[in-house]
Amino acid sequence: MTLEVPLTAPAVWLVSIKQFIPSVQSQRWYAAGLITNDELAMASRYVNVRAEMHYLAGRALVRYALTQSAHCNPRHIHIVLGENKKPELAQKSNEMPWHFNISHSGDFVVCALANAQIGIDIEMISPTVDYLSIAHAHFSENEASWVASKPVGINERFIALWTIKEAYLKALGIGLAIPISRVITTGVKLRSCQVYSEDVSDRNKWHCHFMKLESGYWLAICSEKALEKIKIERTSL
Protein backbone atom coordinates (compact mmCIF):
# COMPACT_ATOMS: atom_id res chain seq x y z
CA MET A 1 0.00 0.00 0.00
CA THR A 2 1.44 3.37 -1.02
CA LEU A 3 0.72 6.46 1.02
CA GLU A 4 -0.25 9.27 -1.35
CA VAL A 5 -2.01 11.73 0.96
CA PRO A 6 -0.25 12.58 4.25
CA LEU A 7 -2.57 12.60 7.25
CA THR A 8 -1.65 15.78 9.08
CA ALA A 9 -4.52 15.60 11.59
CA PRO A 10 -6.72 12.80 12.92
CA ALA A 11 -9.69 12.01 10.71
CA VAL A 12 -12.93 10.44 11.89
CA TRP A 13 -15.44 8.51 9.82
CA LEU A 14 -18.97 7.93 11.08
CA VAL A 15 -21.70 5.66 9.73
CA SER A 16 -25.24 4.94 10.89
CA ILE A 17 -26.30 1.29 10.76
CA LYS A 18 -29.93 2.08 11.53
CA GLN A 19 -31.26 1.35 8.04
CA PHE A 20 -28.93 -1.55 7.20
CA ILE A 21 -30.29 -5.00 6.43
CA PRO A 22 -27.49 -7.25 7.74
CA SER A 23 -27.64 -9.99 5.09
CA VAL A 24 -27.76 -7.47 2.25
CA GLN A 25 -25.19 -5.02 3.61
CA SER A 26 -22.63 -7.67 4.54
CA GLN A 27 -22.65 -9.10 1.02
CA ARG A 28 -22.35 -5.62 -0.45
CA TRP A 29 -19.31 -4.90 1.73
CA TYR A 30 -17.79 -8.28 0.87
CA ALA A 31 -18.19 -7.64 -2.86
CA ALA A 32 -16.49 -4.26 -2.44
CA GLY A 33 -13.57 -5.80 -0.56
CA LEU A 34 -14.41 -3.96 2.67
CA ILE A 35 -14.79 -7.16 4.72
CA THR A 36 -13.26 -10.63 4.42
CA ASN A 37 -14.48 -14.21 4.57
CA ASP A 38 -12.89 -14.61 7.99
CA GLU A 39 -14.70 -11.52 9.25
CA LEU A 40 -18.03 -12.81 7.93
CA ALA A 41 -17.40 -16.07 9.76
CA MET A 42 -16.56 -14.22 12.97
CA ALA A 43 -19.68 -12.07 12.67
CA SER A 44 -21.87 -15.15 12.27
CA ARG A 45 -20.99 -16.14 15.85
CA TYR A 46 -22.79 -13.12 17.25
CA VAL A 47 -26.24 -13.88 18.60
CA ASN A 48 -27.26 -10.22 18.65
CA VAL A 49 -27.86 -8.77 15.17
CA ARG A 50 -26.82 -5.25 16.20
CA ALA A 51 -23.54 -6.56 17.65
CA GLU A 52 -22.92 -8.36 14.35
CA MET A 53 -23.49 -5.14 12.42
CA HIS A 54 -21.28 -3.17 14.81
CA TYR A 55 -18.42 -5.60 14.17
CA LEU A 56 -18.79 -5.74 10.39
CA ALA A 57 -19.38 -2.01 9.99
CA GLY A 58 -16.26 -1.31 12.06
CA ARG A 59 -14.06 -3.45 9.82
CA ALA A 60 -15.64 -2.03 6.66
CA LEU A 61 -15.22 1.53 7.95
CA VAL A 62 -11.49 1.03 8.64
CA ARG A 63 -10.86 -0.15 5.10
CA TYR A 64 -13.05 2.59 3.64
CA ALA A 65 -11.17 5.24 5.65
CA LEU A 66 -7.81 3.92 4.45
CA THR A 67 -8.92 3.80 0.82
CA GLN A 68 -9.98 7.43 1.11
CA SER A 69 -6.75 8.55 2.82
CA ALA A 70 -4.17 6.31 1.16
CA HIS A 71 -5.87 5.51 -2.14
CA CYS A 72 -5.22 1.81 -1.77
CA ASN A 73 -7.04 -1.40 -2.63
CA PRO A 74 -9.18 -2.40 0.37
CA ARG A 75 -8.41 -6.06 -0.33
CA HIS A 76 -4.75 -5.36 0.48
CA ILE A 77 -5.60 -4.09 3.96
CA HIS A 78 -5.15 -6.84 6.53
CA ILE A 79 -6.41 -6.28 10.07
CA VAL A 80 -5.01 -8.39 12.90
CA LEU A 81 -5.36 -8.45 16.66
CA GLY A 82 -2.30 -7.00 18.36
CA GLU A 83 -1.37 -6.75 22.00
CA ASN A 84 -4.38 -7.01 24.31
CA LYS A 85 -6.43 -7.97 21.23
CA LYS A 86 -6.47 -4.42 19.91
CA PRO A 87 -7.15 -4.43 16.13
CA GLU A 88 -4.30 -3.02 14.08
CA LEU A 89 -2.85 -3.15 10.58
CA ALA A 90 -0.76 -6.23 9.83
CA GLN A 91 1.51 -4.30 7.45
CA LYS A 92 2.17 -1.22 9.56
CA SER A 93 5.71 0.14 9.06
CA ASN A 94 7.76 3.31 9.27
CA GLU A 95 6.75 4.05 5.68
CA MET A 96 3.06 3.69 6.55
CA PRO A 97 2.59 4.61 10.21
CA TRP A 98 -1.17 4.30 10.28
CA HIS A 99 -3.06 3.88 13.53
CA PHE A 100 -6.80 3.43 13.81
CA ASN A 101 -9.41 2.86 16.45
CA ILE A 102 -13.08 1.85 16.28
CA SER A 103 -16.03 2.46 18.57
CA HIS A 104 -19.76 1.88 18.41
CA SER A 105 -22.89 2.70 20.36
CA GLY A 106 -26.54 2.43 19.43
CA ASP A 107 -27.01 3.26 15.75
CA PHE A 108 -23.48 4.58 15.12
CA VAL A 109 -20.06 3.15 14.33
CA VAL A 110 -17.02 5.44 14.20
CA CYS A 111 -13.41 5.01 13.13
CA ALA A 112 -10.48 7.34 13.87
CA LEU A 113 -7.40 7.30 11.65
CA ALA A 114 -4.09 9.01 12.43
CA ASN A 115 -0.31 8.71 12.02
CA ALA A 116 0.12 8.39 15.81
CA GLN A 117 -1.58 6.38 18.51
CA ILE A 118 -5.26 7.28 18.57
CA GLY A 119 -8.30 6.31 20.61
CA ILE A 120 -11.97 7.04 20.01
CA ASP A 121 -15.16 6.41 21.97
CA ILE A 122 -18.80 7.10 21.22
CA GLU A 123 -21.55 6.75 23.81
CA MET A 124 -25.30 7.21 23.76
CA ILE A 125 -26.95 8.93 26.73
CA SER A 126 -29.60 6.83 28.47
CA PRO A 127 -32.37 8.78 30.23
CA THR A 128 -32.85 5.97 32.77
CA VAL A 129 -29.28 5.81 34.13
CA ASP A 130 -28.31 7.59 37.38
CA TYR A 131 -25.10 9.08 36.02
CA LEU A 132 -24.42 11.23 39.07
CA SER A 133 -24.20 8.16 41.34
CA ILE A 134 -21.79 6.53 38.90
CA ALA A 135 -19.71 9.72 38.82
CA HIS A 136 -19.38 9.77 42.60
CA ALA A 137 -18.39 6.07 42.57
CA HIS A 138 -15.89 6.12 39.70
CA PHE A 139 -14.69 9.69 39.13
CA SER A 140 -12.37 11.86 41.18
CA GLU A 141 -13.91 14.31 43.62
CA ASN A 142 -13.18 17.23 41.30
CA GLU A 143 -14.65 15.42 38.31
CA ALA A 144 -17.81 14.40 40.18
CA SER A 145 -18.24 17.99 41.39
CA TRP A 146 -17.89 19.25 37.80
CA VAL A 147 -20.56 16.79 36.65
CA ALA A 148 -22.92 17.88 39.45
CA SER A 149 -22.28 21.61 39.05
CA LYS A 150 -24.78 21.95 36.20
CA PRO A 151 -27.98 20.07 37.20
CA VAL A 152 -29.58 20.30 33.75
CA GLY A 153 -26.40 18.98 32.14
CA ILE A 154 -25.42 16.13 34.48
CA ASN A 155 -25.94 13.38 31.89
CA GLU A 156 -24.02 15.20 29.19
CA ARG A 157 -21.13 16.14 31.47
CA PHE A 158 -20.84 12.57 32.73
CA ILE A 159 -20.87 11.10 29.22
CA ALA A 160 -18.29 13.66 28.09
CA LEU A 161 -15.84 12.59 30.81
CA TRP A 162 -16.60 8.89 30.35
CA THR A 163 -15.90 8.98 26.61
CA ILE A 164 -12.66 10.89 27.24
CA LYS A 165 -11.44 8.23 29.69
CA GLU A 166 -12.49 5.37 27.41
CA ALA A 167 -10.79 6.97 24.41
CA TYR A 168 -7.57 7.35 26.42
CA LEU A 169 -7.56 3.70 27.50
CA LYS A 170 -8.32 2.59 23.95
CA ALA A 171 -5.48 4.72 22.59
CA LEU A 172 -3.12 2.94 24.99
CA GLY A 173 -4.60 -0.39 23.89
CA ILE A 174 -5.27 -1.61 27.42
CA GLY A 175 -9.06 -1.57 27.51
CA LEU A 176 -10.35 -1.52 31.07
CA ALA A 177 -7.19 -3.04 32.56
CA ILE A 178 -6.97 0.21 34.49
CA PRO A 179 -10.11 1.27 36.36
CA ILE A 180 -11.86 4.37 35.05
CA SER A 181 -11.33 5.92 38.48
CA ARG A 182 -7.55 5.85 37.89
CA VAL A 183 -7.80 7.92 34.69
CA ILE A 184 -7.63 11.63 35.50
CA THR A 185 -8.80 14.53 33.35
CA THR A 186 -7.35 18.02 33.71
CA GLY A 187 -8.02 21.40 32.15
CA VAL A 188 -11.49 20.52 30.89
CA LYS A 189 -12.63 23.32 28.58
CA LEU A 190 -15.44 23.71 26.08
CA ARG A 191 -14.34 20.86 23.82
CA SER A 192 -10.90 19.74 24.98
CA CYS A 193 -8.85 18.56 27.94
CA GLN A 194 -5.80 16.53 28.90
CA VAL A 195 -5.87 13.08 30.42
CA TYR A 196 -3.37 10.79 32.15
CA SER A 197 -3.02 7.92 34.61
CA GLU A 198 -0.27 7.20 37.12
CA ASP A 199 -0.91 3.48 36.60
CA VAL A 200 0.81 3.37 33.19
CA SER A 201 4.47 3.75 32.30
CA ASP A 202 3.72 6.71 30.04
CA ARG A 203 2.54 9.32 32.53
CA ASN A 204 2.52 12.15 30.00
CA LYS A 205 -0.73 13.97 29.58
CA TRP A 206 -2.56 12.98 26.40
CA HIS A 207 -4.77 15.32 24.42
CA CYS A 208 -8.53 14.84 24.06
CA HIS A 209 -11.29 16.52 22.14
CA PHE A 210 -14.93 15.75 22.82
CA MET A 211 -18.12 16.82 21.11
CA LYS A 212 -21.85 16.24 21.08
CA LEU A 213 -23.43 14.53 18.11
CA GLU A 214 -27.11 14.54 17.30
CA SER A 215 -29.70 12.44 19.12
CA GLY A 216 -27.91 12.23 22.46
CA TYR A 217 -24.53 10.84 21.39
CA TRP A 218 -21.11 12.06 22.56
CA LEU A 219 -17.78 11.43 20.89
CA ALA A 220 -14.24 11.72 22.27
CA ILE A 221 -10.88 11.39 20.52
CA CYS A 222 -7.57 10.99 22.33
CA SER A 223 -4.04 11.27 20.94
CA GLU A 224 -0.51 11.55 22.24
CA LYS A 225 -0.13 14.53 19.91
CA ALA A 226 -1.94 17.85 20.28
CA LEU A 227 -5.28 17.88 18.48
CA GLU A 228 -5.63 21.18 16.68
CA LYS A 229 -7.96 20.09 13.91
CA ILE A 230 -10.16 17.04 13.47
CA LYS A 231 -11.93 16.15 10.25
CA ILE A 232 -15.22 14.26 10.58
CA GLU A 233 -16.68 12.50 7.56
CA ARG A 234 -20.11 10.89 7.41
CA THR A 235 -20.53 8.00 5.02
CA SER A 236 -23.25 5.54 4.11
CA LEU A 237 -20.65 2.92 3.10
C-alpha positions as CSV (number, residue, x, y, z in Angstrom):
1,M,0.0,0.0,0.0
2,T,1.4,3.4,-1.0
3,L,0.7,6.5,1.0
4,E,-0.3,9.3,-1.4
5,V,-2.0,11.7,1.0
6,P,-0.2,12.6,4.3
7,L,-2.6,12.6,7.2
8,T,-1.6,15.8,9.1
9,A,-4.5,15.6,11.6
10,P,-6.7,12.8,12.9
11,A,-9.7,12.0,10.7
12,V,-12.9,10.4,11.9
13,W,-15.4,8.5,9.8
14,L,-19.0,7.9,11.1
15,V,-21.7,5.7,9.7
16,S,-25.2,4.9,10.9
17,I,-26.3,1.3,10.8
18,K,-29.9,2.1,11.5
19,Q,-31.3,1.3,8.0
20,F,-28.9,-1.5,7.2
21,I,-30.3,-5.0,6.4
22,P,-27.5,-7.3,7.7
23,S,-27.6,-10.0,5.1
24,V,-27.8,-7.5,2.2
25,Q,-25.2,-5.0,3.6
26,S,-22.6,-7.7,4.5
27,Q,-22.7,-9.1,1.0
28,R,-22.3,-5.6,-0.4
29,W,-19.3,-4.9,1.7
30,Y,-17.8,-8.3,0.9
31,A,-18.2,-7.6,-2.9
32,A,-16.5,-4.3,-2.4
33,G,-13.6,-5.8,-0.6
34,L,-14.4,-4.0,2.7
35,I,-14.8,-7.2,4.7
36,T,-13.3,-10.6,4.4
37,N,-14.5,-14.2,4.6
38,D,-12.9,-14.6,8.0
39,E,-14.7,-11.5,9.3
40,L,-18.0,-12.8,7.9
41,A,-17.4,-16.1,9.8
42,M,-16.6,-14.2,13.0
43,A,-19.7,-12.1,12.7
44,S,-21.9,-15.1,12.3
45,R,-21.0,-16.1,15.8
46,Y,-22.8,-13.1,17.3
47,V,-26.2,-13.9,18.6
48,N,-27.3,-10.2,18.6
49,V,-27.9,-8.8,15.2
50,R,-26.8,-5.3,16.2
51,A,-23.5,-6.6,17.7
52,E,-22.9,-8.4,14.4
53,M,-23.5,-5.1,12.4
54,H,-21.3,-3.2,14.8
55,Y,-18.4,-5.6,14.2
56,L,-18.8,-5.7,10.4
57,A,-19.4,-2.0,10.0
58,G,-16.3,-1.3,12.1
59,R,-14.1,-3.5,9.8
60,A,-15.6,-2.0,6.7
61,L,-15.2,1.5,8.0
62,V,-11.5,1.0,8.6
63,R,-10.9,-0.1,5.1
64,Y,-13.0,2.6,3.6
65,A,-11.2,5.2,5.7
66,L,-7.8,3.9,4.5
67,T,-8.9,3.8,0.8
68,Q,-10.0,7.4,1.1
69,S,-6.8,8.6,2.8
70,A,-4.2,6.3,1.2
71,H,-5.9,5.5,-2.1
72,C,-5.2,1.8,-1.8
73,N,-7.0,-1.4,-2.6
74,P,-9.2,-2.4,0.4
75,R,-8.4,-6.1,-0.3
76,H,-4.8,-5.4,0.5
77,I,-5.6,-4.1,4.0
78,H,-5.1,-6.8,6.5
79,I,-6.4,-6.3,10.1
80,V,-5.0,-8.4,12.9
81,L,-5.4,-8.4,16.7
82,G,-2.3,-7.0,18.4
83,E,-1.4,-6.7,22.0
84,N,-4.4,-7.0,24.3
85,K,-6.4,-8.0,21.2
86,K,-6.5,-4.4,19.9
87,P,-7.2,-4.4,16.1
88,E,-4.3,-3.0,14.1
89,L,-2.9,-3.2,10.6
90,A,-0.8,-6.2,9.8
91,Q,1.5,-4.3,7.5
92,K,2.2,-1.2,9.6
93,S,5.7,0.1,9.1
94,N,7.8,3.3,9.3
95,E,6.7,4.0,5.7
96,M,3.1,3.7,6.5
97,P,2.6,4.6,10.2
98,W,-1.2,4.3,10.3
99,H,-3.1,3.9,13.5
100,F,-6.8,3.4,13.8
101,N,-9.4,2.9,16.5
102,I,-13.1,1.8,16.3
103,S,-16.0,2.5,18.6
104,H,-19.8,1.9,18.4
105,S,-22.9,2.7,20.4
106,G,-26.5,2.4,19.4
107,D,-27.0,3.3,15.8
108,F,-23.5,4.6,15.1
109,V,-20.1,3.1,14.3
110,V,-17.0,5.4,14.2
111,C,-13.4,5.0,13.1
112,A,-10.5,7.3,13.9
113,L,-7.4,7.3,11.7
114,A,-4.1,9.0,12.4
115,N,-0.3,8.7,12.0
116,A,0.1,8.4,15.8
117,Q,-1.6,6.4,18.5
118,I,-5.3,7.3,18.6
119,G,-8.3,6.3,20.6
120,I,-12.0,7.0,20.0
121,D,-15.2,6.4,22.0
122,I,-18.8,7.1,21.2
123,E,-21.6,6.8,23.8
124,M,-25.3,7.2,23.8
125,I,-27.0,8.9,26.7
126,S,-29.6,6.8,28.5
127,P,-32.4,8.8,30.2
128,T,-32.9,6.0,32.8
129,V,-29.3,5.8,34.1
130,D,-28.3,7.6,37.4
131,Y,-25.1,9.1,36.0
132,L,-24.4,11.2,39.1
133,S,-24.2,8.2,41.3
134,I,-21.8,6.5,38.9
135,A,-19.7,9.7,38.8
136,H,-19.4,9.8,42.6
137,A,-18.4,6.1,42.6
138,H,-15.9,6.1,39.7
139,F,-14.7,9.7,39.1
140,S,-12.4,11.9,41.2
141,E,-13.9,14.3,43.6
142,N,-13.2,17.2,41.3
143,E,-14.7,15.4,38.3
144,A,-17.8,14.4,40.2
145,S,-18.2,18.0,41.4
146,W,-17.9,19.3,37.8
147,V,-20.6,16.8,36.7
148,A,-22.9,17.9,39.4
149,S,-22.3,21.6,39.1
150,K,-24.8,21.9,36.2
151,P,-28.0,20.1,37.2
152,V,-29.6,20.3,33.8
153,G,-26.4,19.0,32.1
154,I,-25.4,16.1,34.5
155,N,-25.9,13.4,31.9
156,E,-24.0,15.2,29.2
157,R,-21.1,16.1,31.5
158,F,-20.8,12.6,32.7
159,I,-20.9,11.1,29.2
160,A,-18.3,13.7,28.1
161,L,-15.8,12.6,30.8
162,W,-16.6,8.9,30.4
163,T,-15.9,9.0,26.6
164,I,-12.7,10.9,27.2
165,K,-11.4,8.2,29.7
166,E,-12.5,5.4,27.4
167,A,-10.8,7.0,24.4
168,Y,-7.6,7.4,26.4
169,L,-7.6,3.7,27.5
170,K,-8.3,2.6,24.0
171,A,-5.5,4.7,22.6
172,L,-3.1,2.9,25.0
173,G,-4.6,-0.4,23.9
174,I,-5.3,-1.6,27.4
175,G,-9.1,-1.6,27.5
176,L,-10.3,-1.5,31.1
177,A,-7.2,-3.0,32.6
178,I,-7.0,0.2,34.5
179,P,-10.1,1.3,36.4
180,I,-11.9,4.4,35.0
181,S,-11.3,5.9,38.5
182,R,-7.5,5.9,37.9
183,V,-7.8,7.9,34.7
184,I,-7.6,11.6,35.5
185,T,-8.8,14.5,33.4
186,T,-7.4,18.0,33.7
187,G,-8.0,21.4,32.2
188,V,-11.5,20.5,30.9
189,K,-12.6,23.3,28.6
190,L,-15.4,23.7,26.1
191,R,-14.3,20.9,23.8
192,S,-10.9,19.7,25.0
193,C,-8.8,18.6,27.9
194,Q,-5.8,16.5,28.9
195,V,-5.9,13.1,30.4
196,Y,-3.4,10.8,32.2
197,S,-3.0,7.9,34.6
198,E,-0.3,7.2,37.1
199,D,-0.9,3.5,36.6
200,V,0.8,3.4,33.2
201,S,4.5,3.8,32.3
202,D,3.7,6.7,30.0
203,R,2.5,9.3,32.5
204,N,2.5,12.1,30.0
205,K,-0.7,14.0,29.6
206,W,-2.6,13.0,26.4
207,H,-4.8,15.3,24.4
208,C,-8.5,14.8,24.1
209,H,-11.3,16.5,22.1
210,F,-14.9,15.8,22.8
211,M,-18.1,16.8,21.1
212,K,-21.8,16.2,21.1
213,L,-23.4,14.5,18.1
214,E,-27.1,14.5,17.3
215,S,-29.7,12.4,19.1
216,G,-27.9,12.2,22.5
217,Y,-24.5,10.8,21.4
218,W,-21.1,12.1,22.6
219,L,-17.8,11.4,20.9
220,A,-14.2,11.7,22.3
221,I,-10.9,11.4,20.5
222,C,-7.6,11.0,22.3
223,S,-4.0,11.3,20.9
224,E,-0.5,11.5,22.2
225,K,-0.1,14.5,19.9
226,A,-1.9,17.9,20.3
227,L,-5.3,17.9,18.5
228,E,-5.6,21.2,16.7
229,K,-8.0,20.1,13.9
230,I,-10.2,17.0,13.5
231,K,-11.9,16.1,10.3
232,I,-15.2,14.3,10.6
233,E,-16.7,12.5,7.6
234,R,-20.1,10.9,7.4
235,T,-20.5,8.0,5.0
236,S,-23.3,5.5,4.1
237,L,-20.7,2.9,3.1
